Amino acid sequence: MISLEKARALKEAGLEWDLQEGDWFSEPTFAGGRTDTLFGQGFEWDDDDDKNNEDHVWLPRLDQLLAEIEKRGWMWDLRQWSEPGKYVIFITRQEKFERYHSVSDAPEDAAADALLYLLGQEAG
């Protein structure tokens, strides 16, 4: 699972969330005057206000990250890196022969970094 910080960065970069069964998200709570973050896995919301709450942050799974990359017209190749415990993702787009890669300790992080790169390219 990606970190909450990386999930927030994806949200700030413009990644939209369409709630699906089994999605992980953060839900802020207030206890003792400070904000704690709890993680939930859910499908049903009590009402529309909860679903549209700006404080909720989606923590996409690996398959969802890869689907978002494909949705933007890029192909991906994710594999174990030559260094033990590292993963690399190569993303390419044929029409302009663009290429990017990211290396990380977890495949989810490598894919999230690649998606952050794409969202940054789309923004400007």
N, C-alpha and C positions, 0 to 999 in steps of 0.2 A: 504494500500500500504506500502511495506517495505521502509525503509529509503535509501537514496542514498548511505550512508556509508555501509549499509549491502549489497546492490546490488554490490557495488565495491568489497567488501570482497568475495562475491560469484564468481564474475568474476576472481579475483586474485586466487581463489582456484581452478579454472578450469572449471566453469560452462560455457558451450557453448550456444550460442544464435542462433536459427534459426528463423528469423523474421516471425511473424505471424500477420495477420490482428488484429488490436486492441491492439497490444503490447505497453507498456509504456517504454520510454527510456529517458535518459538524453542526452542533446545535448549541448556541450559547445559553448558559444559565447564570444566574446571579446568586451567589451564596457568600455571606459574610462581607458584603461590600466589594467583592472582586468578581471578575468574570472567569468562569471555568468553562472549558469546552468538553462536551460529551460527544461521543461518536455514536451514531445510530445507524441501523440498517432497517430501512422501511419501505413501504410501498404506499400506504394510505395516510393521508393527512386528515387532521380533525376538520379543518376548513381551508378555504382558499387563502386566507390571510397567512397561515403558517407556510404554505407552499411558496408564496411570493415574498417571504421574509428575507430581506437583504442580508441578514446576519448568517443565514445558512450557507455553508460552503460544501460543494460537491467534491468528493474524493474519488475520481474516476478510477476504475480498474484498468488493467493492461489492455484488455480487449476493447474497452471503450476509448482509450487513448489512441490505439492503432486505427480504430474506425474513424475517429476524428481526423487523423492524418490522411486516410484514404478519401474521406469526404471532401477534402481540399484539393484533390487531384494528384496526390503524391503516392508513390510506391515506397514501401519500407522493407528493410532487411534487418532483422534483429538476431543477434547471435552472441555467444560468449566470446569475450575478448581474449587475446593471447595471454594477458595477465590474469592469473587465477582470481576468481571472485568479482570480475569486472564484465560488464556487458556493453555492447556497442550497437547503436542503431544507425543505419544509413538510410537516408530518405532522398529520393530522386524524383524529378519531374521531367518527363521526356520532352515536352513541347519546347522548353527553353534550355534543356540540359542543365538544370540546376541541381545541386547536390549539397547535402549537409550531413554531418554526423555528430553523435554525442556518445560519450563513454561515461558509465556510472557504475555504482556498486549493485544496483538492482535494475532489472529490465524495465520496471515501471518508471523509474527515475529517468532512464535514458529516453524513453518514449515521451515522458512529460517535458523534458528539456527540448526535444525535437519539436513538439507541438508548441511550446512557448516561442521557439524560433519562428515557426510558421505564423503564429498569431501576430508576432512583432512585424513580420514582413507584410502581412495584410493591413496592419494599422498604418504603415507608412514608410 
